[in-house]
């Protein structure tokens, strides 16, 4: 296993842990909406931009599926974060749980795809 592969596995594991933390915070109710809705919109737009940019980047044929999963998950999490501003407050925790679930699934899928390739 070279350094690049080790870094990829580590980054997918961090994404999985980040998603689990987001789910935990949403379930326990320890997270609240920010005072400035503009900050939340900015995070959502940055995530969507990051995902679209990752999708537009040229990839080798063998990297197409993992890149599609990474880009799609970022766009979906960005949309869910943007939706927190639009839906009633009682659904904010649910949207954060869904965003965390997307990140957990991305981490698991990235790890499985990497293991199958190795």
Buried (B, 14 or more C-beta within 10 A) or exposed (E): EEEEEEEBBEEBBEBBEBBBBBBEBBEEEEBEEEEEEEEBBEBBEEBBEBBBEBBEEEBEEEBEEBBEBBBBBBBBBBBBBBBBBEEEEEEBBEBBBBBBBBBBBBBBBBBEBBEEEE
